[in-house]
Amino acid sequence: MNIPAHRPSRRFRSQDWFDNPEHIDMTALYLERFMNYGITAEELRSGRPIIGIAQSGSDISPCNRIHLELAQRVRDGIRDAGGIPMEFPLHPIFENCRRPTAALDRNLAYLGLVEILHGYPIDAVVLTTGCDKTTPAQLMAAATVDIPAIVLSGGPMLDGWMDGELVGSGAAIWKGRRQLSAGLIDNDKFLQIAAASAPSAGHCNTMGTASTMNALAEALGMSLTGCSAIPAPYRERGQIAYETGRRIVGMAHDDVRPSSILTREAFLDAIIVNAAIGGSTNAQPHLMAMARHAGVELASSDWMAHGYDVPLLLNMQPAGKYLGERFHRAGGVPAVMWELLQAGLLHAQRPTVTGRSMAENLAGRESADREMIRPFAAPLKEKAGFMALQGNLFDFAIMKTSVISPAFRERYLSRPGSEGVFEARAIVFDGSSDYHARINDPALGIDDSCMLVMRGAGPVGWPGSAEVVNMQPPDALLKAGILNLPTLGDGRQSGTSDSPSILNASPESAVGGGLALLRTGDIIRVDLNGGRCDMLVDAQELARRATELPPPVNDSATPWQEIYRASVGQLETGACMELALKYRAVGQTLPRHNH
């Protein structure tokens, strides 16, 4: 791509370490150990920008492992553009494997990256993203430090296939889990399906949280145009890694910082794009967290005011049919945004890391694959954004409307005269262990008039907030062909899930939210027309329940879990470390010398 020319060199923050005549003794100390692996003092004192590469790939982060290879192409681009690359590790985050939940790691990786970017001689940084929380963690840190930064996505896996059908990561697991419980497949077949859904290097090939957050990084303007959807094994992935390395050097010279890109308009556009691509419900806390660390006011009401009345344009699992390879070939995020731009929904004159406006980035990006990316006037679904709900169970929760299936709508949302409204008997579980132990208990009498409720799964209660709300019905109902029941909880669910759950309920039960007062057998009324979700229990009874012992909460198992619980906010506001929000642009003030 044609990289814009940059201004003549300016004095970089790294020169206070390596080219500081006023503290030549400190300069000698800083230079001395870097030279032990062969880099020269002349390089470090040349006035060329030192570009950090935040390496998120490792053997225990398989979704991001492709970055171990891509980093070399990033280095090539940095060197060719006149910068000096320095690669360093990011705290690993792996959604599928980290126990009790990878949500703990988002804030921990954020903290570590802030300290590295603040305390080391780094003038600009390439953020290597992929698995769900590696994207928000690094963008949160970039916003806090506010030195030039650019996102390089690792890209999705190749499409998965089995028995002649597409099998998407995550989505295939949830479908296979239901088939296994219904007795339609055995354990071996279930594991074969899981393996088939992950055929190559890369992150989820569905529009789960990984693809969503990388798409939204691009929508925000923080990555090169077309970056997010390129599959990890494609040659274009290495090519855009090289171009990203080149571009960050220009950004360092021009001092293009996140604060100039991460504006309110950018976040509102990201909310709109999330609806159009059928994005993950995890986008809500992550975007809120990034906005708050950037000092941008983003309200819970913005999800409805700006993002609800947006059509679903992308035909990609779990809201649609296809997977990541076809999305890339159809034009990726720019093609979806082109549709939104033509409809007048975007603030497209805003700046981006390319050095051009978003409108300029999107010029000529119309898709030719109209089955994969629908025209704005002929979408897969109208009004496909998140539905924000409130009531006496919580002050805020969301429901992903793009995954409401015809069968779910027919069973629960189509009663004549009360369309969009249903009542259900609550079946309450305190954590996933309780759910797994009792879901098939016939004494519960679970039928299709019930709602499964998960509590104790929020940021404080779990701790970290867990993807456990997308609970499947008991085996007897699955065998009868009932694949989904309404579900509700103060935790999250996988972005690859096709369950229209009510999620991210805030405040959570562990801090006294209304879910703590709910009992099995209570009737819950959901009114999507009015945005309400209430337990139909009188005030006197609720007051009596408030005097009882609260639901159990697991003890902290590590020092970090205790620190996390003591500092974390609710999912509504991003589950941020509240104490960290006052720190802004910390990279603009040089830290004290260490001797």
C-alpha positions, -999 to 999 in steps of 0.1 A, spaced: 0 0 0 11 36 -4 23 48 30 19 85 35 52 104 39 61 115 74 75 147 88 112 151 95 124 133 126 115 146 161 131 138 194 118 105 207 113 94 242 138 66 238 165 92 233 162 101 270 176 67 276 202 64 248 212 99 237 212 120 268 244 141 272 231 156 305 231 121 320 259 103 302 264 80 331 228 68 328 231 66 291 261 43 295 241 21 319 211 18 296 232 11 265 256 -14 281 233 -44 284 214 -40 252 247 -43 234 253 -78 248 233 -94 221 249 -75 192 229 -44 187 251 -13 184 253 19 204 252 37 170 218 22 162 203 30 196 217 66 195 208 73 159 175 91 166 156 64 149 123 54 166 123 23 187 92 3 179 79 -22 204 62 -54 192 39 -66 219 41 -104 213 9 -121 223 18 -155 207 31 -184 226 26 -221 230 -1 -216 256 -19 -190 234 -25 -211 202 -50 -186 187 -22 -160 187 7 -184 180 9 -172 143 24 -140 157 57 -158 165 61 -160 127 44 -127 118 67 -107 141 96 -113 117 76 -96 89 68 -68 113 105 -64 120 113 -63 83 88 -35 78 101 -15 108 137 -18 96 129 -9 60 111 22 72 140 33 94 129 21 128 144 -3 153 122 -32 164 122 -45 200 99 -75 206 86 -83 241 61 -107 256 25 -99 266 9 -118 294 -8 -148 277 -46 -149 273 -63 -180 259 -101 -181 261 -107 -218 257 -81 -231 282 -76 -205 310 -94 -215 343 -114 -202 360 -118 -176 331 -96 -157 307 -115 -125 318 -91 -123 347 -62 -119 322 -76 -90 303 -70 -66 331 -37 -83 341 -23 -81 305 -35 -44 304 -15 -36 336 16 -54 324 16 -36 290 10 -2 306 41 -7 327 62 -19 298 52 10 275 57 35 302 89 23 318 110 11 288 125 31 259 97 25 234 85 52 211 56 34 194 41 -1 195 26 -28 173 -1 -46 192 -4 -82 181 -40 -94 186 -61 -125 180 -78 -144 209 -108 -125 224 -92 -104 251 -58 -98 236 -74 -70 215 -91 -50 243 -63 -55 268 -38 -40 244 -60 -12 232 -69 -3 268 -31 0 275 -24 19 243 -51 44 254 -37 48 289 -1 53 277 -10 72 245 21 66 224 17 58 187 1 23 184 -13 1 157 -31 -32 158 -19 -63 138 -45 -90 139 -34 -126 136 -64 -136 116 -89 -165 117 -83 -201 110 -92 -216 77 -128 -228 73 -136 -261 90 -153 -289 71 -168 -322 82 -190 -346 63 -194 -320 35 -206 -293 58 -190 -261 73 -181 -265 109 -172 -233 127 -151 -230 158 -171 -227 190 -204 -229 171 -197 -266 162 -190 -273 199 -223 -259 211 -242 -278 183 -222 -310 190 -228 -307 228 -266 -307 221 -263 -337 198 -243 -356 223 -268 -350 251 -296 -359 228 -279 -393 220 -274 -385 183 -236 -388 184 -210 -405 207 -180 -390 224 -156 -399 196 -178 -381 170 -181 -351 193 -143 -348 195 -140 -352 157 -163 -323 152 -143 -302 176 -111 -310 158 -126 -304 124 -136 -269 134 -100 -259 141 -81 -268 109 -52 -244 109 -33 -217 128 -54 -187 138 -83 -176 160 -120 -185 157 -132 -187 121 -167 -177 132 -179 -142 142 -171 -150 178 -154 -126 202 -120 -130 185 -132 -121 150 -155 -94 165 -129 -76 185 -104 -76 157 -131 -63 134 -139 -36 158 -102 -26 162 -103 -20 124 -137 -2 126 -122 21 153 -94 30 128 -66 13 148 -54 -12 121 -47 -10 84 -76 -14 61 -87 -50 55 -64 -63 82 -88 -81 106 -104 -108 84 -73 -121 65 -70 -158 75 -38 -165 95 -23 -189 69 -29 -166 39 1 -149 22 -17 -116 27 -14 -120 64 24 -118 62 22 -89 37 0 -68 60 23 -76 89 51 -60 69 30 -30 59 20 -26 96 57 -25 106 64 2 80 33 22 89 41 24 127 74 41 119 56 68 101 32 71 129 61 75 154 76 103 133 42 120 130 32 114 166 -1 98 156 -14 87 190 -45 67 200 -61 98 216 -65 112 181 -82 81 168 -102 67 197 -129 93 198 -166 90 207 -175 90 170 -151 60 165 -167 41 193 -202 48 181 -192 35 146 -178 4 163 -212 -2 180 -229 1 146 -204 -22 129 -209 -48 156 -246 -50 149 -240 -53 111 -216 -82 115 -236 -100 142 -208 -94 166 -202 -110 200 -220 -99 232 -185 -96 247 -181 -65 226 -202 -45 250 -179 -47 281 -147 -46 260 -158 -14 240 -169 2 272 -135 -6 289 -116 8 259 -137 39 258 -133 46 295 -95 42 294 -94 65 264 -114 91 284 -144 88 260 -179 91 273 -198 60 262 -231 53 279 -250 21 283 -279 37 264 -257 41 233 -261 5 225 -298 10 219 -297 46 207 -270 40 180 -266 2 176 -300 -14 178 -318 -2 146 -289 -15 124 -295 -44 100 -275 -77 100 -254 -76 68 -228 -103 73 -239 -139 67 -214 -155 91 -218 -180 119 -233 -179 145 -259 -154 132 -255 -166 96 -242 -195 75 -206 -190 64 -171 -187 79 -140 -165 79 -124 -173 46 -154 -163 26 -158 -131 47 -122 -122 37 -128 -129 1 -160 -110 1 -142 -79 13 -140 -82 50 -148 -53 74 -143 -26 48 -170 -40 26 -195 -41 55 -185 -5 65 -189 6 28 -226 -5 30 -230 14 63 -212 45 49 -236 46 18 -265 44 43 -251 74 61 -246 56 94 -209 63 99 -188 92 111 -164 85 83 -144 117 82 -126 107 114 -88 99 114 -73 64 113 -38 49 116 -35 48 78 -30 86 79 -63 89 59 -99 93 70 -121 63 73 -141 75 43 -109 74 22 -100 39 35 -135 26 24 -135 41 -11 -141 14 -37 -147 -14 -11 -181 -26 -22 -185 -63 -20 -192 -85 -51 -203 -114 -29 -239 -104 -21 -247 -137 -4 -219 -132 22 -223 -94 26 -258 -83 20 -268 -49 6 -280 -25 32 -315 -25 16 -317 -64 17 -302 -75 50 -304 -109 67 -323 -92 95 -336 -58 104 -328 -42 138 -300 -67 146 -282 -48 174 -281 -56 211 -313 -51 231 -306 -34 264 -328 -45 292 -335 -33 328 -358 -43 356 -358 -54 392 -333 -82 384 -306 -58 372 -300 -23 361 -285 -33 328 -282 -65 306 -281 -72 269 -296 -97 245 -281 -104 211 -311 -102 188 -294 -113 156 -293 -150 169 -330 -152 178 -340 -182 157 -374 -186 140 -381 -215 164 -372 -194 195 -393 -165 182 -423 -187 175 -422 -204 209 -416 -174 231 -421 -141 212 -452 -147 190 -481 -150 214 -510 -132 197 -516 -98 213 -483 -101 233 -457 -104 206 -422 -98 220 -433 -106 256 -431 -139 275 -432 -152 310 -411 -181 323 -405 -201 355 -370 -195 368 -346 -224 374 -317 -209 394 -282 -222 394 -253 -209 416 -224 -214 392 -217 -239 364 -209 -268 388 -244 -264 402 -258 -263 367 -240 -295 356 -250 -313 387 -287 -305 386 -298 -297 350 -311 -333 345 -327 -336 379 -363 -345 371 -374 -329 404 -368 -295 388 -396 -302 363 -379 -282 336 -400 -278 304 -402 -253 276 -420 -228 299 -388 -224 320 -359 -199 320 -324 -211 331 -307 -186 353 -270 -185 361 -257 -163 389 -224 -160 407 -207 -157 373 -199 -120 373 -166 -101 377 -166 -103 415 -185 -136 419 -167 -159 396 -142 -140 398 -136 -125 363 -170 -131 347 -174 -165 330 -189 -176 297 -214 -199 313 -248 -183 306 -255 -201 273 -268 -232 292 -284 -260 271 -317 -275 281 -318 -309 300 -312 -340 279 -349 -349 278 -359 -317 261 -330 -320 236 -342 -354 227 -377 -339 222 -362 -314 197 -362 -283 220 -327 -270 214 -328 -237 233 -345 -224 265 -344 -187 275 -313 -181 296 -303 -153 319 -273 -145 340 -247 -121 355 -219 -137 335 -212 -138 298 -214 -163 269 -191 -173 241 -194 -150 211 -197 -182 190 -229 -192 208 -263 -190 189 -282 -186 222 -303 -154 226 -294 -152 263 -299 -122 286 -263 -115 296 -239 -93 315 -265 -85 341 -253 -56 363 -250 -53 392 -242 -90 396 -256 -111 424 -223 -112 443 -225 -74 449 -262 -74 458 -279 -73 424 -315 -84 421 -305 -119 409 -294 -126 445 -331 -124 455 -344 -147 428 -356 -182 437 -363 -213 416 -400 -212 408 -403 -174 406 -419 -161 374 -398 -138 352 -415 -115 327 -394 -104 297 -408 -75 276 -386 -68 246 -409 -41 235 -404 -21 266 -368 -33 273 -378 -48 307 -370 -80 326 -386 -84 360 -392 -111 386 -429 -111 395 -424 -111 432 -440 -86 455 -419 -60 474 -426 -74 508 -413 -108 498 -382 -93 482 -375 -74 514 -378 -106 534 -354 -124 511 -329 -95 514 -324 -105 551 -314 -140 542 -278 -151 535 -266 -141 500 -258 -168 474 -224 -184 479 -193 -170 463 -161 -189 457 -130 -179 476 -101 -162 458 -76 -188 447 -46 -166 439 -33 -131 450 -43 -117 416 -79 -129 420 -81 -110 453 -67 -79 438 -90 -82 408 -121 -85 430 -111 -55 451 -107 -32 421 -130 -44 393 -163 -27 382 -194 -43 367 -198 -56 331 -221 -26 323 -192 -3 326 -166 -26 311 -154 -46 342 -124 -22 344 -100 -17 373 -117 14 386 -85 27 402 -68 27 368 -92 50 350 -76 82 363 -43 74 345 -42 90 311 -14 96 286 12 83 310 37 78 282 39 116 277 57 120 310 92 104 312 97 81 342 124 89 367 159 74 362 166 41 380 200 50 395 
